[in-house]
Amino acid sequence: MRWGLHPRGPGAAALAAARNLWVPPRLRCRPGWQGTTGRLLVRSVTGASNQLQSSNNGRYRDTVLLPQTSFPMKLLGQQQPDTELEIQQKCGFSELYSWQRERKAKTEFCLHDGPPYANGDPHVGHALNKVIKIREIFLGPLELPVTAVANILNHLLCGVDLETGTCAHPLTPHKDSPLLPANHVTMTKGTGLVHTAPAHGMEDYSVASQHNLPTDCLVDEDGVFTDVAGPELQNKSVLEEGTDVVIKMLQASKHLLKEEKLVHSYPYDWRTKKPVVIRASKQWFVNITDIKATAKELLKKVKFIPGSALNAMVETMDRRPYWCISRQRVWGVPIPVFHHKTKDEFLINSQTTEHIIKLVEQHGSDVWWTLPPEQLLPEEVLSQVGGPDALEYAPGQDILDIWFDSGTSWSCVLPADLYLEGKDQLGGWFQSSLLTSVAARKKAPFKTVVVHGFTLGEKGEKMSKSLGNVIDPDVVINGGQDPNKEPPYGADVLRWWVAESNVFTEVTISPSVLNAARDDISKLRNTLRFLLGNIAGFNPETDSVPVNDMYVIDQYMLHLLQDLANKITDAYKQYDFGKVVRLLRAFYTRELSSFYFSIIKDRLYCENADDPKRRSCQTALAETLDVVVRSVAPILPHLAEEVFQHIPYAKEPKSVFRTGWIRTSSIWKKPGLEEAIESTCAMRDSFLGSIPGKNAAEYKVTLVIEPGLLFEIIEMLQAEETSSTSQLNELMMASQTTLLSQEPRSTTTDVIERKGTFLINLEGGDIREESSYKVIVTPTTKEKCPRCWKYTAESPDALCPRCSEVVSGK
């Protein structure tokens, strides 16, 4: 229902409509508030109800309904991973996937997991990748003797056009080397003149290809000079005695002008920690030029998260005219090519390939290495190439690039809804999957691609085994040898760290980061414990209060819950787990702990167990617990399931993962409630600001609001002029609240006054009215009730009227 008012201003008709639109419990309350959606500003409140749980140690303690739950407040040390393991077993985590498949949902979601990590144990960077799903050259110093010829030439030839010049080779007579321009050579680093070895560097090879230079390789696979280098260098190690021989040869030919040692960057093998010699070798390549345009066009239909990853992938593909698909390893999938024993020829055709396919289907890919060569060829081909006794060809020893292997895995899962890997896969698995799929089927293998950054150390340094700063996720979860230095955090803390991080950039991890994540979960745990403790004795099927009969503040929490649920669901769909964490953290720390819980404790603890006012609150708490637990379950599955086991009314199956996603109701959405709550909170802020550091329950408040829409709204929270039990007084948390439309005739000398205005904004701005108000604060004349600790008793040690009724059973 809409307000039904006109932009001309509220007037009598507007006020009447306001009354009819929304009234508190015990009167008629209709759904359908319409208005603007704002942010509730709250502050922690010092009030009597906040002291109840720790204060009722006297004769009335047994009459107070304090929270009751066996859910532990905290898990210390090894208790965390132990409890998680217990939860996994009790709730059947390992069976969830098969259970999902057996349900045969109408729409299945396919996440195609990337290739496994092959080199040793996974580190926390891989844990980050796996959590979101629910490699490198080490440059170090190397001392080598080098010549300073280039530096001297640079000075001698300054100002000369070098592009058409040549240089005489210092060791090979009558051999001239051309001077060529190259984009990778600049004056900002070095002399601006470099030697070019086309067979020993990518940039050099590119320059040679551009200018049709030969790419002779004088170094073999063992890193020693071949016979082509000449007898003086043959069989000499390039990085060892070969260097000394070159120096001596330059000295003998009188071409060495200066010799000194320089420390400079040089590629090292990260496993052996030895320098690498880059050399050209014969490989198999795929020319991707013909399919690149199609691949780019298909990528436009793929959703990339973050969006910038699309351009990065296209740029990577543009820099790649060819794809080298061969590798020289002792394991892998063989390239089924036969090489002629004496000629530079090879053999591969449909006949040989089909024969190999049948053999692999029957015996596995190891047949390439285990069967005699003559058995790897079909009989009709074997007879044409020398027969079994004089076979002219031998099986090649090259294997396929592992990214070709994994890049064709789409054939088993096409189409995949999601590919999710680190940003290094923009030029790796993502690209190999795309290229093979486009070549074979002219379609992309994925609908969505999510790209995350790398995990860095505490100081922002790259995490790698070479640097020795790798963090073992098992140590994070279960602790190290010294629990004081490496405490067990459990899996949920690791998962929360991943979720709250901006995984689309680089992510840091350190003890301080993990401690902060643990503290966040501890606060959430206490919130969940409060919710569990206060739904004891509550059965939603029999005790729930209809939404329109609930307290306004309880209805307002359902309104916030629906908004939270929608935002969290949307954030999960966008893979924005950081937003999920931010939304949840703001909700349970601000809206729940600091605001709602501080207001409702008196109603929860001090009313009769089955009082409709208390049941109204429990209805809101039960719905809040359900939404929060389901919202956090994908990130903190162990905590969510642990909570679920402690819900007193939960039915089988007692598993958050087997009972569906968040469920809310459209009737929870009442934007207009915000005007009632936020206007009351604005006046409460004025009240609390006038008594800083004091107990609000020791004061009585008078609210003077000029006649108009604001007064009508607040009046619906308190029908009588003065009350200590109204919804308005519960929100104010005072001893009592008086609501007036005009100034009181007299005030006491110890009065505190605060003035303010509040803008009512409803119907998307069609109804706007600013009203002024005054908050009058005076010390209460009532005494402190020994049961509820509110200042509402008539005499010392006497119960207040409400508590007297509850205790006497009336």
C-alpha positions in Angstrom: 0.0 0.0 0.0 1.3 3.4 -0.9 0.9 6.5 1.3 -1.8 7.9 -1.0 -0.7 11.5 -0.4 -0.1 14.4 -2.8 3.0 16.6 -3.1 1.0 19.6 -1.9 2.0 18.9 1.7 0.8 16.7 4.5 -2.2 18.5 5.9 -5.0 16.7 7.6 -5.4 14.1 4.8 -1.7 13.2 5.0 -1.8 12.8 8.8 -4.9 10.6 8.5 -3.2 8.5 5.8 -0.1 8.2 8.0 -2.2 6.8 10.9 -3.9 4.3 8.6 -0.7 3.3 6.9 1.2 2.1 9.9 0.3 1.6 13.5 2.3 -0.4 16.2 1.3 -3.8 17.6 -1.9 -4.0 19.6 -3.4 -1.6 17.1 -3.6 -2.3 13.4 -0.3 -2.3 11.5 -0.4 -2.4 7.7 2.4 -3.3 5.4 3.8 -1.4 2.5 5.7 1.6 3.8 7.2 3.5 0.9 10.1 5.9 1.2 13.7 6.5 0.7 16.3 4.0 1.7 18.9 5.5 4.0 21.7 4.5 6.3 20.9 4.0 10.0 23.4 5.9 12.1 23.7 4.3 15.5 25.8 4.7 18.6 26.5 2.4 21.5 24.2 3.1 24.4 25.0 3.0 28.1 21.7 1.8 29.6 20.3 -0.4 32.3 19.5 -3.3 29.9 23.2 -3.6 29.0 24.0 -4.6 32.6 21.3 -7.2 33.0 23.3 -10.3 32.1 26.1 -9.6 34.6 24.0 -7.9 37.3 21.3 -10.3 38.3 23.1 -12.2 41.0 20.4 -11.4 43.7 17.2 -12.9 44.7 15.5 -12.3 41.3 18.2 -14.0 39.2 16.1 -17.1 38.6 13.2 -15.0 37.3 15.3 -13.4 34.5 15.5 -15.2 31.2 19.2 -15.1 30.4 20.6 -16.6 27.2 20.9 -20.4 27.2 23.1 -22.2 24.7 25.9 -24.8 24.8 27.5 -23.1 21.8 31.0 -22.2 23.1 32.0 -18.5 23.3 35.5 -19.2 21.8 37.7 -22.1 20.6 41.2 -21.8 22.0 44.4 -23.2 20.3 44.0 -26.7 18.9 40.3 -26.6 19.7 39.7 -24.7 16.4 41.1 -27.2 13.9 39.9 -30.1 16.0 36.3 -28.8 16.0 36.5 -28.1 12.3 37.5 -31.7 11.6 34.7 -32.9 13.8 32.2 -30.7 11.9 33.5 -32.0 8.6 32.9 -35.6 9.7 29.6 -35.1 11.5 28.1 -33.0 8.7 29.4 -35.1 5.8 31.4 -32.4 4.0 33.0 -35.1 1.8 29.6 -36.3 0.7 28.2 -32.9 -0.3 29.3 -32.9 -3.9 27.7 -36.3 -4.6 24.6 -35.2 -2.7 24.3 -32.2 -4.9 24.7 -34.3 -8.1 22.1 -36.8 -6.9 19.5 -33.9 -6.5 19.6 -33.4 -10.2 19.0 -29.7 -10.1 17.4 -28.1 -13.2 20.4 -25.9 -13.7 23.9 -27.1 -12.9 26.8 -24.8 -12.4 30.1 -26.0 -13.8 33.4 -24.7 -12.3 36.2 -26.1 -14.3 39.1 -26.3 -11.9 42.5 -25.6 -13.3 45.4 -28.0 -13.6 47.0 -29.2 -10.3 50.2 -27.8 -9.0 52.9 -30.2 -10.0 56.0 -29.0 -8.1 55.9 -30.1 -4.5 53.5 -29.1 -1.7 51.0 -26.3 -2.3 51.7 -23.0 -0.5 49.2 -20.5 0.8 48.9 -18.9 -2.7 47.4 -22.1 -4.0 45.2 -22.1 -0.9 43.9 -18.7 -1.9 43.0 -20.1 -5.3 41.2 -23.1 -3.9 39.4 -21.0 -1.3 38.1 -18.7 -4.0 36.8 -21.7 -5.8 34.7 -23.4 -3.3 55.1 -20.3 -11.7 59.7 -18.2 -12.3 63.2 -17.1 -13.0 65.2 -16.0 -10.0 67.4 -13.0 -10.9 70.5 -12.9 -8.9 74.1 -11.4 -9.0 76.7 -13.2 -11.1 80.3 -12.2 -11.5 81.7 -12.7 -15.0 84.6 -11.1 -16.8 83.3 -9.0 -19.7 84.9 -6.6 -22.3 84.4 -2.9 -22.4 84.6 -2.7 -26.2 81.0 -1.4 -26.5 81.6 1.4 -24.1 84.6 2.6 -25.9 82.9 2.3 -29.3 80.0 4.4 -28.0 82.4 7.3 -27.2 84.3 7.0 -30.5 81.2 6.9 -32.6 79.1 9.5 -30.8 77.1 11.5 -33.3 77.6 9.0 -36.1 74.7 7.3 -37.9 75.3 3.7 -36.9 72.3 2.1 -38.6 74.1 1.5 -41.9 77.5 0.6 -40.3 79.3 -2.7 -39.7 81.7 -4.1 -37.2 84.6 -6.4 -37.9 84.4 -9.7 -36.0 87.4 -9.7 -33.6 88.1 -13.5 -33.9 86.8 -14.4 -37.4 88.7 -12.7 -40.3 86.7 -11.1 -43.1 83.5 -11.5 -41.2 81.5 -8.2 -40.8 78.5 -7.8 -38.4 75.9 -5.2 -39.2 74.9 -2.5 -36.8 71.1 -2.7 -36.4 68.4 -0.8 -34.5 66.4 -2.5 -31.9 63.6 -1.3 -29.6 64.9 -3.2 -26.6 68.2 -1.3 -26.5 68.1 2.2 -25.0 70.5 4.8 -23.7 68.9 4.7 -20.2 70.6 1.4 -19.4 74.1 0.5 -20.4 75.9 2.0 -23.3 73.2 1.8 -25.9 75.3 -0.7 -27.9 74.9 -4.4 -27.3 76.1 -7.5 -29.1 73.5 -9.7 -30.7 73.4 -13.5 -30.4 70.3 -14.6 -32.4 70.3 -18.1 -31.0 70.6 -17.0 -27.3 67.9 -14.5 -26.5 64.3 -13.7 -27.5 65.0 -10.1 -28.4 68.1 -11.0 -30.3 66.2 -13.7 -32.2 63.4 -11.2 -33.1 66.0 -8.7 -34.5 67.7 -11.5 -36.5 64.4 -12.7 -37.9 63.5 -9.1 -38.9 66.8 -8.7 -40.8 67.2 -12.2 -42.1 70.3 -13.0 -40.1 71.4 -16.6 -39.5 70.6 -18.1 -36.1 73.5 -20.4 -35.8 73.7 -22.1 -32.3 77.3 -22.9 -31.1 76.1 -24.4 -27.8 74.7 -27.8 -27.2 72.1 -28.9 -24.6 74.8 -29.5 -22.0 75.9 -25.9 -22.2 79.2 -26.5 -24.0 80.5 -25.2 -27.3 80.1 -27.4 -30.3 82.7 -28.2 -33.0 81.2 -25.3 -35.1 82.7 -22.9 -32.6 86.2 -24.1 -33.5 88.8 -26.4 -32.0 89.8 -24.0 -29.2 86.3 -23.8 -27.8 84.9 -27.2 -28.6 83.6 -29.1 -25.5 84.4 -26.1 -23.3 81.6 -25.1 -20.8 80.2 -21.7 -21.9 80.0 -20.3 -18.3 83.2 -21.8 -17.0 86.5 -22.5 -18.9 84.9 -21.4 -22.2 84.9 -17.8 -20.8 88.6 -18.0 -20.0 89.4 -19.3 -23.5 87.5 -16.4 -25.1 89.5 -13.9 -23.1 92.8 -15.5 -24.1 91.7 -15.6 -27.8 90.9 -11.8 -27.6 94.2 -11.1 -26.0 96.1 -13.2 -28.7 94.3 -11.3 -31.5 95.1 -8.0 -29.7 91.4 -7.0 -29.6 90.9 -7.0 -25.8 91.1 -3.3 -24.7 90.1 -3.9 -21.0 89.1 -6.7 -18.7 87.2 -6.3 -15.4 84.5 -8.0 -13.3 81.0 -6.7 -13.2 78.1 -7.8 -11.0 74.8 -7.8 -13.0 71.5 -9.5 -13.2 71.4 -12.9 -14.8 68.8 -15.6 -15.0 69.2 -18.5 -12.5 67.4 -21.8 -12.4 65.3 -21.7 -9.2 65.7 -25.4 -8.5 69.5 -25.9 -8.9 70.4 -22.3 -8.1 72.8 -22.3 -11.2 73.0 -19.8 -14.1 70.9 -20.6 -17.2 72.2 -20.5 -20.7 69.5 -19.5 -23.1 69.8 -21.3 -26.5 67.7 -21.8 -29.6 66.5 -25.3 -30.3 64.1 -26.9 -32.8 60.6 -27.0 -31.5 57.0 -27.6 -32.7 54.9 -24.4 -33.1 51.3 -23.6 -33.7 50.7 -20.6 -35.9 47.8 -18.9 -34.1 47.5 -16.0 -36.5 44.6 -17.5 -38.4 42.4 -18.1 -35.3 43.4 -15.0 -33.3 40.7 -12.8 -34.8 37.9 -15.4 -34.1 39.3 -15.8 -30.5 39.1 -12.1 -29.9 35.6 -11.8 -31.1 34.4 -14.7 -28.9 36.1 -13.1 -25.9 33.7 -10.2 -26.2 30.9 -12.5 -25.1 32.8 -13.8 -22.0 32.4 -12.0 -18.7 35.7 -11.1 -17.1 36.1 -10.3 -13.4 37.8 -7.9 -13.1 36.9 -6.3 -16.4 40.5 -5.2 -17.0 41.5 -8.9 -17.4 39.9 -9.0 -20.8 42.3 -6.4 -22.2 45.2 -8.0 -20.5 44.4 -11.4 -22.1 44.0 -9.8 -25.6 47.3 -8.0 -25.2 49.0 -11.2 -24.2 47.6 -13.0 -27.2 48.6 -10.2 -29.6 52.2 -10.6 -28.5 52.1 -14.3 -29.3 52.2 -15.0 -33.1 53.2 -18.6 -32.5 52.6 -21.1 -29.7 55.5 -23.5 -28.9 53.8 -26.7 -27.9 56.8 -29.0 -27.5 58.9 -29.6 -24.4 61.9 -31.7 -23.6 61.1 -33.5 -20.4 61.4 -37.1 -19.1 57.6 -37.3 -18.5 54.5 -36.1 -20.3 52.3 -36.8 -23.2 54.4 -37.6 -26.3 54.1 -35.7 -29.6 53.4 -38.6 -32.0 56.0 -37.6 -34.6 58.6 -39.9 -36.1 62.0 -38.5 -37.1 64.1 -39.8 -40.0 67.4 -41.3 -38.7 69.7 -39.6 -41.2 67.6 -36.9 -42.9 65.9 -33.8 -41.6 62.5 -35.3 -42.2 59.6 -36.3 -40.1 56.6 -38.6 -40.4 53.1 -37.8 -39.1 49.8 -38.3 -40.8 46.2 -39.4 -40.2 47.1 -43.1 -40.4 50.0 -42.9 -37.9 47.9 -40.7 -35.6 44.9 -43.0 -35.6 47.1 -45.9 -34.8 48.7 -44.2 -31.8 45.3 -43.1 -30.6 44.1 -46.8 -30.5 47.2 -47.9 -28.7 46.9 -45.1 -26.1 43.2 -46.0 -25.5 44.2 -49.6 -24.8 47.4 -49.2 -22.9 47.9 -45.5 -22.0 50.4 -42.9 -23.2 53.4 -44.8 -21.9 53.3 -47.1 -25.0 55.3 -44.4 -26.8 58.2 -45.1 -24.6 57.7 -48.8 -23.9 56.7 -50.4 -27.2 59.3 -51.2 -29.9 59.2 -48.4 -32.6 57.9 -50.8 -35.3 54.8 -51.5 -33.2 54.0 -47.7 -33.0 53.4 -47.6 -36.8 50.5 -49.2 -38.7 51.5 -52.0 -41.0 50.6 -50.2 -44.2 53.0 -47.3 -43.2 55.7 -49.6 -41.7 56.1 -51.4 -45.0 56.8 -48.0 -46.8 59.5 -46.9 -44.4 61.9 -49.9 -44.3 59.9 -52.5 -42.5 60.5 -53.7 -38.9 64.1 -54.7 -39.6 65.3 -51.6 -41.4 63.1 -48.9 -40.0 64.2 -45.5 -41.2 62.3 -43.5 -38.5 62.6 -43.3 -34.8 59.9 -42.0 -32.3 60.5 -38.4 -31.3 61.4 -37.6 -27.7 59.5 -34.3 -27.4 56.4 -34.1 -25.2 53.4 -31.7 -25.4 53.5 -28.5 -23.5 51.5 -29.3 -20.3 49.3 -26.2 -21.1 48.3 -28.0 -24.3 47.3 -31.0 -22.2 45.3 -29.0 -19.7 44.1 -26.5 -22.4 42.1 -29.3 -24.1 40.4 -30.4 -20.9 37.4 -28.4 -21.9 36.4 -31.2 -24.2 35.1 -33.1 -21.0 33.2 -30.2 -19.5 32.2 -27.8 -22.3 30.6 -25.5 -21.7 32.0 -24.4 -18.4 30.3 -21.6 -16.5 33.5 -20.5 -14.8 37.3 -20.6 -15.1 39.0 -19.2 -12.0 42.8 -18.9 -11.7 45.6 -16.5 -11.0 46.6 -13.7 -13.4 49.5 -15.7 -14.8 47.0 -17.9 -16.5 45.9 -15.0 -18.8 48.8 -16.2 -21.0 48.6 -19.8 -19.8 45.7 -22.0 -19.2 43.0 -19.5 -20.0 44.7 -18.8 -23.4 45.6 -22.4 -24.2 42.0 -23.4 -23.4 40.6 -20.7 -25.6 42.9 -21.3 -28.6 42.4 -25.1 -28.7 38.6 -24.7 -28.3 38.4 -22.0 -31.0 40.6 -24.1 -33.3 38.5 -27.3 -32.8 35.0 -26.0 -32.2 35.0 -22.2 -32.9 33.6 -21.4 -29.5 35.0 -20.2 -26.2 35.3 -22.9 -23.5 34.1 -20.6 -20.7 31.2 -18.2 -19.9 33.0 -16.3 -17.1 36.6 -15.9 -16.2 37.6 -14.8 -12.7 41.3 -13.7 -12.3 43.0 -13.2 -9.0 46.3 -11.8 -8.0 49.3 -13.3 -6.3 50.0 -13.8 -2.6 52.7 -11.7 -1.2 54.7 -11.7 2.1 54.1 -9.3 4.9 56.4 -6.7 3.3 54.9 -7.1 -0.1 57.6 -9.4 -1.4 56.8 -12.2 -3.8 56.2 -15.6 -2.2 58.2 -18.4 -3.7 60.1 -21.5 -2.6 63.3 -20.0 -4.0 63.1 -17.1 -1.6 62.2 -19.4 1.3 59.2 -17.2 2.4 56.5 -19.7 1.4 53.8 -20.1 4.0 52.4 -23.6 4.3 48.6 -23.5 4.6 48.7 -26.7 6.7 50.8 -24.8 9.3 48.3 -21.9 9.2 45.4 -24.3 9.8 47.0 -26.8 12.3 49.9 -24.8 13.7 53.6 -25.4 13.6 56.1 -27.0 16.0 56.0 -23.9 18.3 52.4 -23.0 18.9 53.4 -19.6 20.3 55.1 -18.6 17.0 52.8 -20.6 14.7 49.4 -21.0 16.3 46.7 -23.1 14.8 44.2 -20.7 13.2 41.9 -23.3 11.6 40.6 -23.4 8.0 37.9 -20.8 8.6 40.4 -18.0 9.4 42.3 -18.8 6.2 39.1 -18.7 4.3 38.0 -15.4 5.9 41.4 -13.9 5.0 40.9 -14.8 1.4 37.3 -13.5 1.3 38.1 -10.1 2.9 41.1 -9.5 0.7 40.9 -7.7 -2.6 41.9 -10.9 -4.5 41.8 -9.1 -7.9 45.1 -7.5 -6.9 48.1 -8.7 -4.9 47.2 -10.1 -1.5 49.4 -10.0 1.5 49.5 -12.5 4.4 51.2 -12.2 7.8 50.5 -13.1 11.4 48.9 -9.7 12.0 46.6 -10.2 9.0 45.6 -13.7 10.3 45.1 -12.4 13.8 42.8 -9.7 12.5 40.8 -12.3 10.6 40.6 -14.4 13.8 39.3 -11.4 15.8 36.6 -10.7 13.2 35.4 -14.3 13.4 35.5 -14.1 17.2 33.2 -11.1 17.1 30.9 -12.8 14.7 30.9 -15.9 16.9 29.8 -13.9 19.9 27.0 -12.3 17.9 25.8 -15.8 16.8 26.0 -17.0 20.4 23.8 -14.2 21.5 21.3 -15.1 18.8 21.4 -18.8 19.8 21.1 -18.1 23.5 18.0 -15.9 23.1 16.0 -18.3 20.9 16.0 -21.0 23.6 12.5 -22.1 24.2 11.3 -20.7 20.9 9.6 -22.7 18.2 9.1 -20.7 15.0 6.2 -23.0 14.0 4.1 -22.2 17.1 5.7 -19.0 18.6 6.3 -16.8 15.6 4.5 -13.4 15.6 3.0 -12.2 12.3 5.2 -9.5 10.7 2.5 -6.8 11.0 2.0 -7.6 14.7 5.7 -7.3 15.6 7.3 -4.4 17.4 8.4 -1.7 15.0 12.0 -2.1 15.8 11.7 -5.9 15.1 9.9 -5.2 11.8 12.7 -2.8 10.9 15.3 -5.5 11.5 13.5 -7.7 9.0 13.5 -4.8 6.6 17.3 -4.5 7.0 17.6 -8.3 6.7 16.0 -8.4 3.3 18.2 -5.6 2.0 21.2 -7.4 3.4 20.2 -10.7 1.9 19.7 -9.2 -1.6 23.1 -7.4 -1.5 24.9 -10.5 -0.3 23.3 -12.7 -2.9 24.3 -10.2 -5.6 27.8 -9.9 -4.3 28.3 -13.7 -4.4 27.0 -13.8 -8.0 29.6 -11.2 -8.8 32.3 -13.2 -7.0 32.9 -10.1 -4.8 33.6 -12.0 -1.6 35.2 -8.9 -0.1 31.9 -7.1 -0.4 30.2 -10.0 1.3 32.6 -9.7 4.3 32.1 -5.9 4.5 28.3 -6.2 4.4 28.3 -8.9 7.1 30.8 -7.2 9.3 28.9 -3.9 9.2 25.7 -5.7 9.9 26.7 -7.8 12.9 28.9 -5.1 14.5 26.7 -2.0 13.9 23.1 -2.9 13.2 23.1 -5.9 15.6 25.6 -5.6 18.4 25.8 -1.9 18.8 22.2 -1.1 18.0 19.5 -3.8 18.1 20.9 -6.0 20.9 21.4 -3.1 23.2 17.7 -2.1 22.8 16.0 -5.5 23.1 17.8 -7.1 26.1 15.3 -5.8 28.6 12.4 -7.3 26.6 14.2 -10.6 26.1 15.4 -11.0 29.7 12.6 -9.5 31.8 9.3 -10.2 30.2 7.4 -13.4 30.5 8.8 -16.2 28.3 5.7 -16.3 26.1 4.8 -12.6 26.2 4.0 -11.4 22.6 6.5 -8.6 23.0 9.3 -11.1 23.7 8.0 -13.5 21.0 8.1 -10.6 18.5 11.8 -10.1 19.3 12.6 -13.8 19.1 10.8 -14.0 15.7 13.2 -11.3 14.5 16.2 -13.0 16.1 15.4 -16.4 14.6 15.1 -14.9 11.1 18.3 -12.9 11.7 20.2 -16.0 12.7 19.0 -17.9 9.7 20.0 -15.2 7.2 23.4 -14.5 8.8 24.4 -18.2 9.0 23.4 -18.9 5.4 25.2 -15.7 4.3 28.4 -16.6 5.9 28.3 -20.4 5.1 30.2 -20.3 1.8 33.1 -18.4 3.5 33.0 -20.0 7.0 31.5 -23.4 6.4 32.7 -24.9 9.7 31.3 -22.1 11.9 28.0 -22.1 10.0 27.5 -25.8 10.5 28.6 -25.6 14.1 25.9 -22.9 14.7 23.4 -25.0 12.8 24.0 -27.9 15.2 23.1 -25.7 18.1 19.8 -24.3 16.8 17.2 -25.7 19.2 14.4 -26.1 16.7 16.4 -27.2 13.6 15.1 -30.3 11.9 16.9 -33.0 10.0 18.9 -32.7 7.9 20.7 -30.5 10.4 23.0 -29.0 7.8 23.1 -25.5 6.4 24.3 -26.8 3.1 21.5 -29.2 2.6 18.6 -26.8 3.4 18.9 -24.2 0.7 20.0 -20.6 0.4 18.8 -17.5 2.1 15.0 -17.2 2.4 13.3 -13.8 3.0 9.8 -12.5 2.5 8.7 -9.6 0.4 6.5 -8.3 3.2 9.7 -7.6 5.2 10.4 -4.7 2.9 9.0 -1.5 4.5 11.2 1.4 3.6 9.0 3.9 5.4 9.9 2.3 8.7 13.3 4.0 8.3 11.6 7.3 8.9 10.2 6.2 12.2 13.5 4.5 13.4 15.9 7.1 12.1 13.9 10.1 13.4 13.7 8.4 16.8 17.4 7.7 16.8 18.1 11.3 15.9 16.3 12.5 19.0 17.9 9.7 21.0 21.3 11.0 19.8 20.4 14.4 21.1 19.4 12.9 24.4 22.6 10.8 24.8 24.7 13.7 23.7 23.3 15.8 26.5 24.5 13.3 29.2 27.9 12.0 27.9 29.2 9.0 29.9 26.0 8.8 32.0 23.5 6.0 32.3 20.5 6.8 30.1 18.2 4.8 32.4 18.7 7.4 35.2 17.0 10.1 33.1 13.5 10.8 31.9 13.0 12.4 28.4 10.4 14.7 27.1 10.1 15.0 23.3 8.4 18.1 22.1 7.5 17.8 18.4 5.6 20.4 16.4 2.3 19.1 15.0 2.8 17.4 11.7 3.9 14.2 10.0 6.9 13.6 12.3 4.7 13.9 15.4 2.1 11.5 13.9 4.9 8.9 13.2 6.4 9.1 16.7 3.0 9.0 18.3 2.4 5.6 16.7 5.3 4.4 18.9 3.7 5.6 22.1 -0.1 6.0 22.3 -0.1 7.5 25.8 1.5 10.8 26.7 4.1 9.3 29.2 5.3 5.7 29.4 8.2 3.6 30.7 7.1 0.5 28.7 6.3 1.9 25.2 8.2 1.1 22.0 9.3 4.7 22.0 10.8 4.5 25.5 12.5 1.2 24.5 14.2 3.0 21.7 15.2 5.9 23.9 16.3 3.6 26.7 15.3 6.2 29.3 13.5 5.8 32.6 10.4 7.1 30.9 9.5 9.1 27.8 6.9 11.8 27.4 5.6 12.9 24.0 4.2 16.4 23.6 3.1 18.6 20.7 3.8 21.8 22.6 6.2 23.0 25.3 5.4 21.9 28.9 4.1 24.6 31.1 6.9 24.3 33.7 10.3 22.7 33.9 12.8 22.1 36.8 16.1 23.9 37.2 18.2 20.9 36.4 16.7 20.5 33.0 18.8 19.9 29.8 17.4 21.0 26.5 18.5 20.1 23.0 16.9 21.3 19.7 16.9 19.8 16.2 15.1 19.2 13.0 14.3 16.1 11.0 13.3 15.8 7.3 10.6 13.3 6.5 11.2 12.1 2.9 8.6 9.6 1.6 7.3 8.4 -1.8 10.7 9.0 -3.5 10.6 12.6 -2.5 6.9 13.3 -3.3 6.3 13.8 0.4 8.8 16.0 2.2 8.3 17.8 5.4 10.9 19.1 7.8 9.8 19.2 11.5 11.5 20.8 14.5 11.8 19.0 17.8 13.1 19.7 21.3 14.5 17.1 23.7 14.1 17.9 27.4 16.2 15.8 29.8 15.8 15.6 33.6 17.0 13.2 36.2 14.4 10.6 37.0 12.7 10.6 40.4 12.1 6.8 40.2 14.2 4.2 42.0 16.2 1.3 40.5 14.3 -1.9 40.1 16.3 -4.7 41.7 15.2 -7.1 39.0 15.5 -5.3 35.6 17.7 -2.5 36.9 15.6 0.1 35.1 14.8 3.2 37.1 11.1 2.6 37.1 10.4 1.5 40.7 8.4 3.7 43.2 10.7 2.9 46.2 14.1 1.4 46.9 14.2 -2.5 46.8 10.7 -2.5 45.3 10.0 -4.1 42.0 8.8 -1.9 39.2 5.2 -2.5 38.1 6.2 -4.5 35.0 8.5 -6.8 37.0 6.0 -7.2 39.8 3.5 -8.5 37.3 5.9 -10.9 35.8 7.2 -12.3 39.1 3.7 -12.7 40.5 2.6 -14.5 37.4 -0.2 -12.1 36.5 
